[in-house]
Amino acid sequence: MATSTEIQAAERSFQHHFASIEQQRDTATFGMWMFLLTEIMFFGGLFCSYLVYRHNYYEAFVEGSQKMNIILGAVNTAVLICSSLSMAMGVRAAQMGNRKLMVILLLITIVFGFGFLGIKAVEYHEHWTNHEFPGPNFHFETGDPAHPATDPLHTEIYFGLYWAMTGLHALHMIIGIGLVTWLVIAGMRGAYSPMYYSPVENVGLYWHFVDLVWIYLFPLLYLISHKHS
Amino acid sequence: MARPEQPHDDEYTHVVPAALYISIWAALMVFTLITVLASFAELGPFNIVVALLIATIKGTLVVLFFMHLRYSPKLTMAAVIASIFFLFIMFSLTMTDYLSRGWATFAGR
């Protein structure tokens, strides 16, 4: 049952142009879904260019993907899945009005988020020092340099897409960590209750969406083919 | 201002059982392991089919349960399906261009 302070907090957050607090919540959540659907098209453009260039330069993409660290990629996938679990449980705690549990689970989510970014930074550093960043310092050799099996320029496109797609994903992670931090601070101040937890629910949607993007990025970028291994 | 009514526990929201979230998490972890192992099998053109199939199963679990789509209004479901539909329009119209280049030959080219 909601306490009187929770009802006061819900009353403060209830805006007069909504018929009921349920309608207000459904509207906020649908708005978040609309935003996430624009995000699908945002990432979709990158996935579409990936589709085109992978179709055109498949062998060069295979060469590029040999440089991916599959273990770190798989561990990072697991880290994100765990972060989604703690986020979902955090939203659940907010729904049930368990403020302390919600804050703890959101903090765990933040730790997983930083874990993901840390592992990603290790991978980025490795690619950077191996000249696997597109641009003037890009350098890529396959077999005999005089007669390369695939055009290094085409592998450069692979790495361009790798950095762009994982970079945009990492940017979303950084924004997500900021948003969850905001939830933790507001949550500790008692802003949310079973009657009003839309920000928790909607940041949760955002977090799971970012997880969803990675679920596709991991096989498409890391697991193209292991012909050399 | 209308006073929000005091909620009965189930009235405002659907609280998913914690055990269900943990089962979804376990399934996602298992599918991640399967997708890594499957990528080492030589399936030729079916490697990408298997990889995308597993990713789509994982994605569906995330969207339906973690993102509560299963417990959301039908409008949300319709919007999500429409979005996927338009994503595929983008992919397929782009590929009709790239796949069909070189099919036709023109005098002087």
Interface residues (C-beta under 8 A of the other chain):
Chain A: M1 A2 I7 A10 E11 F14 H16 S20 I21 E22 R25 D26 T29 F30 W33 M34 L37 I40 M41 G44 G45 F47 C48 L51 V52 H55 N56 I70 A74 T77 A78 I81 C82 S84 L85 M87 A88 M89 R92 Q95 M96 P194 M195 E201 G204 L205 H208 F209 D211 L212 I215 Y216 F218 P219 L220 L223 I224 S225 H226 S229
Chain B: M1 A2 R3 P4 E5 Q6 P7 D9 Y12 T13 V15 V16 A18 Y21 I22 I24 W25 L28 M29 T32 L33 T35 V36 S39 F40 N47 I48 A51 L52 I54 A55 K58 G59 V62 V63 F65 F66 M67 H68 S72 P73 L75 T76 A79 V80 S83 I84 F86 L87 M90 F91 T94 M95 Y98 L99
